[in-house]
Amino acid sequence: MLASGGAALFACQYIAARELGSTFFVTELSLLLATLITLLGPSIGYALGSRLSPSGIGENLWALLALLSHLALPWSIRIASTWLGPAHPGWALLTAAVLIMIPCGYYAVLLPLYAHSDSLPRLYAAELGGALLVLCCLALMPSYLLLRAGYLLVPVVLAQLRYGRWVALVALSGSAALIGLGPTLDQQVTAAYYHRVHGLQAPTLRASDYSPHQRIDIVADGAETALFLDGVPFYRSGSLDAFSVLLAEVPGALRPTQGTALVVGSGSFSSAARLHRLGYRVQVIELDARVAALGFTHFAPIHRLAPHDITLTIDDARHALAHSTARFDLIVLDVPAPYRIATALLHTPTFYRQVAQHLAPGGVVALSLCEALSEPLAQRIAQSAAQVFAELLVVDSSAVGLPVLYAASKLPFSKEQVAQTLAERDPSSAVELFPDTHVRRLIRAVRPLSDRDLLGVLLLARQVYAPE
């Protein structure tokens, strides 16, 4: 019984950390918060263990609530955010914390409730053994759906050992129903979440998966298809499609020759597709194999690429470039904003120097500043680039809403050529260009993002994560 309790506790902590992160904007801060919440439940359980009696009313009621909370956990956190999040994010987070602490606290209370001084070491070892078994299952499970099915069945084992056959059958019927209805619940909960929290009008979930790195949701909304990574929009075929034009197509079209191009980050493959159609030989480096697979499949009507049109490498960009001698005429950094340490390392002078070493003569780097140039984050990214590249040009188009920075030892095009190219592609868009001298004057007192000072990354994430 203690082994199954340890397994249930660890499984709850894992699911809770994943769901909290993918609902409330995952950063190292949200992961720390998830850890705190999932450990607070066991602390409450240990504190109350000596005050409860086995099979008493209090324990039985707690067990019932724990079973219900456990079974609902894969969906209840997003449901709480949907109902309360936009207007009351603090209450949504508090509700999620309570939903997590109820089962975590109950699974932890079993040890002080049943152990005696002579049996405590053996029972505690059994509890840890159950948690270790779940850890092994996490490493071996081929998909999140199977992992979730196993998670939903864990309390059935505990119910059999603790309360007997009939209670276990009731728990099994509930678990089986949720396993069968899981895809339908995913559709309904995800649609409600993206409608209420992200403002999509009629969202429909096309695909959803958990990779080792993040939750991936591909959501259709009318004629648009959107890619969300951990609940954050990374690409939308309508509103964010102009972003790939500014980030990849414009600098690609303005280069005097279309040779080789590197795109770091696959997403919807829109940037890679635009460069391929311009005549570039395109290599894409993507960290997350599931993002690449889902993006290539579900955005095929948009990118219209055949598998042999590009070269795809699944690897960390820093590792891949460190083990490559290839040089590129254009390098496009289509990576998320630096609100996590892993992505912040792709916005530092250290990484930009690595990128610069792979530029061919006359090569250009294009990257997003993630915010308006007047904002602290954009200025720190620009300062990181200014430490490495001799010439910068920032382009801000009203069609995109996010400025893009072009950098090189010497840019092979002028700001007037950029303005003309953008006007040809979107005459209705208002464009503002900031030349090198203006950018450097604006950021002269700003520190770059640094791989030796990542506390600043967490503080920037805190500014975005904090509700207004």
Backbone torsions as a table, in degrees:
resi	resn	phi	psi	omega
1	MET	NA	-41.7	179.3
2	LEU	-67.9	-34.7	177.5
3	ALA	-64.5	-43.3	178.6
4	SER	-68.5	-32.7	175.3
5	GLY	-64.6	-41.5	176.6
6	GLY	-64.1	-37.9	177.6
7	ALA	-65.2	-43.1	179.9
8	ALA	-65.1	-39.7	179.8
9	LEU	-63.1	-47.9	-178.5
10	PHE	-66.0	-39.2	178.6
11	ALA	-62.6	-41.3	177.3
12	CYS	-62.5	-42.6	-179.4
13	GLN	-63.4	-39.3	-179.8
14	TYR	-67.2	-50.2	-179.2
15	ILE	-62.2	-40.7	-179.5
16	ALA	-62.4	-44.2	-179.9
17	ALA	-62.1	-41.5	179.6
18	ARG	-65.3	-47.7	-175.8
19	GLU	-70.4	-37.7	175.9
20	LEU	-61.6	-46.6	-177.7
21	GLY	-64.2	-40.7	-176.7
22	SER	-81.7	-6.8	179.2
23	THR	-103.6	-39.4	-174.3
24	PHE	-111.0	37.5	174.0
25	PHE	66.5	93.3	-172.7
26	VAL	-72.5	125.0	169.1
27	THR	-143.9	177.8	174.9
28	GLU	-60.5	-29.3	178.3
29	LEU	-66.8	-42.5	-179.8
30	SER	-69.8	-31.8	176.2
31	LEU	-68.3	-38.7	174.9
32	LEU	-63.7	-39.2	178.0
33	LEU	-64.3	-42.7	178.1
34	ALA	-62.1	-40.2	177.8
35	THR	-63.2	-43.1	179.7
36	LEU	-61.4	-45.0	-177.8
37	ILE	-66.3	-44.0	-177.2
38	THR	-71.1	-20.3	174.9
39	LEU	-90.3	-23.2	178.7
40	LEU	-67.7	-36.6	178.1
41	GLY	-59.0	-53.1	176.3
42	PRO	-59.4	-34.4	178.1
43	SER	-62.5	-41.0	176.8
44	ILE	-65.4	-40.2	178.7
45	GLY	-61.5	-44.3	178.7
46	TYR	-64.1	-37.5	-178.5
47	ALA	-68.0	-34.2	-176.6
48	LEU	-93.4	-8.1	-174.7
49	GLY	-58.9	-39.4	-177.9
50	SER	-75.1	-12.3	-177.7
51	ARG	-97.1	-7.3	-179.9
52	LEU	-105.1	157.5	175.3
53	SER	-116.2	141.1	178.9
54	PRO	-56.2	134.5	179.2
55	SER	66.4	13.5	175.0
56	GLY	-76.5	170.9	-178.6
57	ILE	-60.1	-42.1	-178.1
58	GLY	-62.1	-44.9	-179.2
59	GLU	-67.9	-41.6	-179.4
60	ASN	-64.3	-39.8	177.8
61	LEU	-66.1	-41.6	178.0
62	TRP	-63.2	-40.2	179.4
63	ALA	-62.0	-41.5	179.2
64	LEU	-63.8	-46.7	179.1
65	LEU	-64.1	-36.4	178.9
66	ALA	-64.8	-41.9	178.9
67	LEU	-62.2	-46.9	-179.1
68	LEU	-64.2	-43.4	179.8
69	SER	-65.8	-40.1	179.6
70	HIS	-60.3	-48.5	-176.8
71	LEU	-67.8	-31.1	-177.2
72	ALA	-86.0	-13.7	-169.4
73	LEU	-57.1	-39.4	-179.8
74	PRO	-61.0	-15.3	-178.9
75	TRP	-123.4	-23.1	-168.3
76	SER	-69.2	-29.5	-178.3
77	ILE	-68.5	-42.9	176.8
78	ARG	-69.0	-32.7	176.5
79	ILE	-63.5	-44.1	178.9
80	ALA	-62.1	-41.5	178.9
81	SER	-65.9	-37.2	179.6
82	THR	-64.9	-44.3	-177.7
83	TRP	-73.6	-37.4	-171.0
84	LEU	-117.4	-21.2	-167.2
85	GLY	-59.1	-52.9	-174.1
86	PRO	-58.7	-39.7	-178.1
87	ALA	-96.4	-30.6	-174.5
88	HIS	-136.7	69.5	-177.8
89	PRO	-63.5	-32.0	178.4
90	GLY	-64.4	-43.6	177.8
91	TRP	-66.4	-36.1	178.0
92	ALA	-63.4	-42.5	179.1
93	LEU	-66.9	-39.7	178.2
94	LEU	-64.4	-42.4	177.3
95	THR	-61.1	-43.4	177.9
96	ALA	-61.7	-39.7	179.7
97	ALA	-62.1	-42.6	179.2
98	VAL	-64.4	-43.3	179.1
99	LEU	-61.4	-29.7	178.5
100	ILE	-81.6	-40.8	-174.2
101	MET	-70.8	-27.4	-179.2
102	ILE	-61.0	-55.8	178.8
103	PRO	-70.5	-38.9	-179.7
104	CYS	-61.6	-40.0	178.3
105	GLY	-66.0	-40.1	-178.0
106	TYR	-68.0	-43.7	-179.3
107	TYR	-63.6	-30.6	178.3
108	ALA	-77.4	-28.8	-176.2
109	VAL	-70.9	-18.2	-178.7
110	LEU	-62.0	-35.8	-177.9
111	LEU	-65.3	-56.0	178.4
112	PRO	-68.2	-20.0	-178.3
113	LEU	-75.3	-33.7	-173.5
114	TYR	-115.2	-15.9	-175.9
115	ALA	-85.1	146.9	171.3
116	HIS	-115.8	173.6	-174.9
117	SER	-59.1	-35.9	-178.8
118	ASP	-80.5	-23.6	-178.0
119	SER	-101.2	-7.3	-175.0
120	LEU	-58.8	-47.7	-179.8
121	PRO	-60.0	-41.8	-178.2
122	ARG	-67.2	-43.1	-178.3
123	LEU	-71.9	-35.3	177.1
124	TYR	-66.0	-38.6	176.3
125	ALA	-63.3	-38.6	177.6
126	ALA	-64.3	-40.8	178.5
127	GLU	-61.4	-44.9	178.2
128	LEU	-66.1	-34.1	178.0
129	GLY	-63.5	-39.7	176.4
130	GLY	-63.2	-41.3	177.5
131	ALA	-64.4	-39.6	178.7
132	LEU	-64.4	-37.3	177.3
133	LEU	-61.2	-43.2	177.6
134	VAL	-63.7	-38.9	178.7
135	LEU	-60.6	-41.7	177.5
136	CYS	-64.6	-40.4	178.9
137	CYS	-63.2	-37.6	178.4
138	LEU	-59.9	-38.1	-178.5
139	ALA	-73.8	-26.2	-173.3
140	LEU	-99.6	-18.6	-175.6
141	MET	-64.5	128.4	-178.1
142	PRO	-77.3	-17.5	-178.7
143	SER	-151.1	159.9	179.6
144	TYR	-69.7	-31.0	179.2
145	LEU	-63.2	-42.4	176.9
146	LEU	-67.3	-39.2	178.0
147	LEU	-61.9	-43.4	-180.0
148	ARG	-66.2	-36.7	176.8
149	ALA	-61.9	-43.8	176.8
150	GLY	-62.5	-40.6	177.4
151	TYR	-59.1	-42.2	-178.2
152	LEU	-71.0	-20.4	-179.2
153	LEU	-91.2	-16.4	-178.1
154	VAL	-57.2	-46.1	-178.8
155	PRO	-67.0	-18.0	176.3
156	VAL	-65.3	-41.7	177.6
157	VAL	-62.7	-44.2	179.9
158	LEU	-64.2	-40.5	179.1
159	ALA	-63.5	-39.1	178.2
160	GLN	-62.7	-44.7	-177.1
161	LEU	-74.1	-31.4	-175.1
162	ARG	-91.2	-40.1	-171.7
163	TYR	-121.1	-11.7	176.6
164	GLY	102.4	-175.3	-168.6
165	ARG	-62.7	-45.6	-171.1
166	TRP	-69.6	-40.2	176.5
167	VAL	-65.8	-38.8	178.9
168	ALA	-63.5	-37.5	178.2
169	LEU	-65.0	-39.2	176.5
170	VAL	-63.3	-45.2	178.7
171	ALA	-63.3	-39.6	-179.6
172	LEU	-64.9	-39.3	179.2
173	SER	-63.6	-41.0	177.3
174	GLY	-65.5	-43.4	179.1
175	SER	-63.7	-44.1	-179.1
176	ALA	-63.6	-39.8	178.9
177	ALA	-62.1	-41.9	-179.1
178	LEU	-70.8	-34.5	176.2
179	ILE	-63.1	-43.9	179.7
180	GLY	-69.3	-37.5	-177.3
181	LEU	-89.2	-2.3	-175.3
182	GLY	-51.4	-51.3	179.7
183	PRO	-60.0	-37.8	177.6
184	THR	-67.0	-42.0	177.1
185	LEU	-63.2	-40.3	176.9
186	ASP	-56.9	-46.1	-179.6
187	GLN	-59.7	-50.0	-173.9
188	GLN	-69.9	-46.3	-178.0
189	VAL	-66.6	-42.6	-179.0
190	THR	-66.6	-41.1	178.4
191	ALA	-61.4	-44.9	179.2
192	ALA	-64.3	-39.7	-179.2
193	TYR	-63.1	-49.1	-177.1
194	TYR	-73.9	-25.0	175.0
195	HIS	-70.8	-48.1	-174.3
196	ARG	-79.6	-43.4	-173.3
197	VAL	-85.7	-37.8	-175.6
198	HIS	-107.9	-2.4	173.4
199	GLY	77.3	16.0	175.2
200	LEU	-70.1	142.0	-172.4
201	GLN	-75.9	-50.8	-178.0
202	ALA	-140.3	67.5	-173.9
203	PRO	-72.1	143.7	174.4
204	THR	-132.6	128.9	-178.4
205	LEU	-76.4	117.4	177.6
206	ARG	-87.5	-39.7	-179.7
207	ALA	-158.6	148.8	177.7
208	SER	-148.9	136.4	-179.6
209	ASP	-156.4	154.3	171.2
210	TYR	-107.4	119.1	170.7
211	SER	-92.6	175.1	174.4
212	PRO	-60.9	-14.8	-174.3
213	HIS	-103.7	-32.1	-168.5
214	GLN	-169.9	169.0	170.7
215	ARG	-90.9	134.2	-177.7
216	ILE	-115.7	120.2	176.0
217	ASP	-121.2	128.7	171.9
218	ILE	-112.2	117.3	-169.5
219	VAL	-123.2	129.5	174.5
220	ALA	-94.4	139.2	178.1
221	ASP	-138.7	92.2	-173.5
222	GLY	65.9	-125.9	179.4
223	ALA	-82.8	-10.4	-178.0
224	GLU	-91.5	150.4	170.8
225	THR	-125.9	132.5	-174.5
226	ALA	-122.8	145.7	174.7
227	LEU	-109.7	122.0	177.2
228	PHE	-115.9	130.4	175.9
229	LEU	-113.2	115.8	-174.8
230	ASP	52.9	42.5	175.9
231	GLY	76.4	5.2	-179.0
232	VAL	-108.6	129.3	-178.9
233	PRO	-66.5	125.9	177.5
234	PHE	-107.7	-29.2	178.6
235	TYR	-155.4	138.8	170.2
236	ARG	-132.8	131.3	-172.5
237	SER	-64.0	-19.6	177.2
238	GLY	-98.6	-70.8	-171.3
239	SER	-70.0	-33.2	-178.5
240	LEU	-100.5	1.5	178.9
241	ASP	-65.9	-34.2	178.0
242	ALA	-63.7	-22.5	180.0
243	PHE	-63.5	-43.4	-179.8
244	SER	-68.1	-26.9	174.4
245	VAL	-64.0	-48.7	-178.1
246	LEU	-69.7	-40.2	-175.3
247	LEU	-75.1	-39.9	-172.0
248	ALA	-116.5	-50.4	-170.8
249	GLU	-67.7	-41.5	-176.9
250	VAL	-65.0	-54.4	178.0
251	PRO	-64.4	-31.4	178.2
252	GLY	-66.3	-39.5	-179.5
253	ALA	-72.5	-28.7	-175.3
254	LEU	-84.6	-15.5	175.9
255	ARG	-66.8	142.9	-177.0
256	PRO	-65.2	-28.7	176.9
257	THR	-131.4	146.2	178.2
258	GLN	-104.4	95.5	-177.2
259	GLY	-104.4	-100.9	-178.2
260	THR	-113.2	144.9	179.9
261	ALA	-135.7	145.6	175.6
262	LEU	-119.8	130.6	174.3
263	VAL	-115.9	119.3	177.4
264	VAL	-94.8	111.6	-175.8
265	GLY	103.5	120.0	-175.1
266	SER	-87.3	-50.8	-177.4
267	GLY	56.2	-122.3	179.4
268	SER	-89.5	0.6	-175.6
269	PHE	65.4	17.4	-179.1
270	SER	-67.7	-42.8	179.2
271	SER	-63.7	-44.8	179.3
272	ALA	-61.5	-40.6	-178.3
273	ALA	-65.0	-41.5	-179.4
274	ARG	-63.5	-39.7	178.9
275	LEU	-70.2	-37.4	177.2
276	HIS	-61.4	-42.4	-179.1
277	ARG	-70.0	-21.3	174.7
278	LEU	-79.6	-10.4	178.4
279	GLY	108.0	5.9	179.4
280	TYR	-77.9	150.5	164.9
281	ARG	-88.3	115.0	-165.9
282	VAL	-109.1	130.2	169.7
283	GLN	-113.2	136.3	178.9
284	VAL	-117.6	131.2	173.2
285	ILE	-111.3	122.6	-179.2
286	GLU	-132.0	131.2	-179.8
287	LEU	-71.3	-39.9	-170.0
288	ASP	-102.7	111.0	-178.5
289	ALA	-62.8	-32.9	-179.2
290	ARG	-70.5	-37.5	175.3
291	VAL	-60.7	-44.4	-179.7
292	ALA	-63.1	-44.9	-177.3
293	ALA	-66.2	-47.2	-179.1
294	LEU	-68.6	-41.3	179.8
295	GLY	-63.2	-42.9	-178.4
296	PHE	-66.2	-37.4	-177.3
297	THR	-74.7	-50.8	-169.8
298	HIS	-84.0	-15.5	176.3
299	PHE	-108.0	17.8	179.8
300	ALA	-57.5	-39.3	177.9
301	PRO	-64.1	-19.1	-178.9
302	ILE	-92.6	-50.2	-175.9
303	HIS	-82.8	-28.3	175.7
304	ARG	54.4	37.3	178.8
305	LEU	-95.5	145.0	166.5
306	ALA	-92.4	153.9	-176.9
307	PRO	-55.1	-33.5	-177.7
308	HIS	-82.3	-2.9	-178.7
309	ASP	-72.4	-24.8	-179.1
310	ILE	-133.0	166.4	172.4
311	THR	-109.1	120.5	-177.1
312	LEU	-107.3	129.1	176.6
313	THR	-120.5	124.8	176.4
314	ILE	-94.6	106.5	-176.1
315	ASP	-171.9	163.2	168.9
316	ASP	-71.3	132.6	-174.8
317	ALA	-59.4	-38.3	-179.7
318	ARG	-64.0	-41.9	178.9
319	HIS	-68.2	-43.7	-177.7
320	ALA	-63.0	-44.3	-179.4
321	LEU	-69.4	-33.5	179.4
322	ALA	-65.3	-24.2	-177.9
323	HIS	-110.7	23.4	179.8
324	SER	-128.6	147.1	174.9
325	THR	-111.5	6.0	-177.4
326	ALA	-67.1	149.2	175.3
327	ARG	-123.0	148.1	-172.3
328	PHE	-129.2	147.4	176.4
329	ASP	-78.0	-27.1	178.8
330	LEU	-144.3	130.7	175.7
331	ILE	-121.1	121.0	-179.2
332	VAL	-108.3	120.7	179.3
333	LEU	-98.9	91.8	-178.4
334	ASP	-99.3	67.6	-172.2
335	VAL	-118.8	158.1	-179.1
336	PRO	-65.2	163.4	177.7
337	ALA	-62.5	153.3	-173.6
338	PRO	-82.9	57.6	177.5
339	TYR	-96.6	-1.0	172.9
340	ARG	-126.7	153.2	-176.7
341	ILE	-60.9	-40.8	-177.8
342	ALA	-61.1	-40.6	179.4
343	THR	-83.2	-28.4	177.9
344	ALA	-62.2	-31.5	179.8
345	LEU	-65.7	-16.2	177.1
346	LEU	-90.7	8.3	178.7
347	HIS	-126.3	20.2	-176.9
348	THR	-101.5	158.8	174.3
349	PRO	-57.6	-33.9	179.3
350	THR	-58.9	-46.7	179.6
351	PHE	-70.7	-39.1	179.3
352	TYR	-63.1	-34.0	175.2
353	ARG	-65.2	-39.3	177.2
354	GLN	-62.7	-42.0	177.3
355	VAL	-63.6	-43.9	-177.3
356	ALA	-61.0	-31.8	179.3
357	GLN	-67.1	-17.6	-178.6
358	HIS	-104.3	12.6	174.6
359	LEU	-87.1	134.4	171.8
360	ALA	-74.0	163.2	175.6
361	PRO	-54.3	130.0	-176.1
362	GLY	80.2	9.0	-178.0
363	GLY	-74.5	157.2	-176.0
364	VAL	-129.3	144.1	172.4
365	VAL	-111.4	136.5	175.8
366	ALA	-122.3	132.9	-178.5
367	LEU	-148.9	156.6	179.2
368	SER	-89.4	142.6	174.6
369	LEU	-89.2	-7.1	170.7
370	CYS	71.6	-21.7	176.9
371	GLU	-147.1	174.2	175.6
372	ALA	-60.5	148.2	-176.4
373	LEU	-60.4	-21.8	178.6
374	SER	-77.9	-10.8	-176.4
375	GLU	-88.2	152.5	-177.0
376	PRO	-58.1	-42.3	-177.3
377	LEU	-62.7	-47.6	-179.9
378	ALA	-60.4	-39.5	-179.2
379	GLN	-67.7	-35.3	178.8
380	ARG	-70.6	-37.4	175.7
381	ILE	-65.4	-43.8	179.0
382	ALA	-62.4	-38.5	178.3
383	GLN	-66.4	-36.0	175.7
384	SER	-60.3	-43.3	178.8
385	ALA	-68.7	-36.7	-178.5
386	ALA	-65.6	-25.4	178.3
387	GLN	-69.6	-19.6	-170.7
388	VAL	-114.0	-39.9	-171.4
389	PHE	-105.3	143.2	-174.9
390	ALA	-77.6	-27.2	-176.5
391	GLU	-134.5	133.7	-179.9
392	LEU	-125.0	151.6	171.7
393	LEU	-145.9	123.3	178.9
394	VAL	-104.2	130.9	-178.5
395	VAL	-120.1	125.0	-179.9
396	ASP	-121.4	114.1	-178.7
397	SER	-110.6	135.8	179.3
398	SER	-65.7	-22.5	178.5
399	ALA	-71.2	-20.7	-176.8
400	VAL	-103.7	-51.1	-178.1
401	GLY	88.2	-7.2	175.9
402	LEU	-126.4	122.4	-179.7
403	PRO	-70.4	150.5	179.4
404	VAL	-119.6	142.0	-179.3
405	LEU	-111.4	129.3	171.3
406	TYR	-103.4	136.0	-175.9
407	ALA	-139.6	147.8	178.9
408	ALA	-168.7	170.2	170.5
409	SER	-66.9	-34.5	169.2
410	LYS	-155.0	118.9	-177.7
411	LEU	-66.7	134.3	-178.3
412	PRO	-84.2	14.3	178.0
413	PHE	-148.4	159.3	-178.1
414	SER	-99.4	167.4	177.8
415	LYS	-66.4	-29.4	177.7
416	GLU	-67.0	-37.8	177.3
417	GLN	-66.6	-38.3	176.9
418	VAL	-62.6	-46.5	-179.5
419	ALA	-60.5	-42.2	-179.5
420	GLN	-65.8	-42.3	-179.6
421	THR	-64.5	-41.6	177.8
422	LEU	-66.1	-38.4	178.9
423	ALA	-64.3	-35.0	178.2
424	GLU	-67.2	-34.9	-176.5
425	ARG	-86.7	-29.5	179.1
426	ASP	-150.3	84.7	-176.4
427	PRO	-62.7	-24.0	-177.3
428	SER	-81.5	-9.9	-176.2
429	SER	-84.0	136.6	173.6
430	ALA	-87.2	131.0	-174.7
431	VAL	-120.6	135.7	174.9
432	GLU	-124.8	131.6	-178.2
433	LEU	-118.7	137.7	-179.4
434	PHE	-120.3	109.5	-178.4
435	PRO	-72.0	175.1	-173.0
436	ASP	-56.7	-47.2	-176.2
437	THR	-63.1	-38.8	179.7
438	HIS	-66.6	-44.6	-178.2
439	VAL	-63.7	-45.8	-177.3
440	ARG	-67.1	-34.9	177.2
441	ARG	-66.6	-36.6	-179.0
442	LEU	-69.8	-32.9	-173.1
443	ILE	-106.0	10.8	-171.5
444	ARG	-61.6	-27.1	-179.3
445	ALA	-100.6	9.8	-174.7
446	VAL	-98.8	139.6	175.3
447	ARG	-84.5	141.2	176.3
448	PRO	-74.1	162.4	169.6
449	LEU	-65.4	138.4	-173.8
450	SER	-131.5	139.9	175.7
451	ASP	-75.7	-1.6	176.0
452	ARG	-105.5	-2.8	-179.8
453	ASP	-141.5	76.1	-175.2
454	LEU	-91.2	-0.2	173.6
455	LEU	-61.0	-34.5	178.3
456	GLY	-60.9	-32.0	177.6
457	VAL	-64.2	-44.4	179.8
458	LEU	-65.5	-36.1	178.9
459	LEU	-68.5	-38.7	176.0
460	LEU	-64.5	-40.8	177.5
461	ALA	-63.8	-37.0	179.2
462	ARG	-62.7	-36.6	179.6
463	GLN	-65.0	-37.7	-179.5
464	VAL	-76.3	-39.2	-172.4
465	TYR	-75.1	-30.3	-175.0
466	ALA	-64.8	129.9	176.8
467	PRO	-67.9	145.3	179.9
468	GLU	-80.3	NA	NA
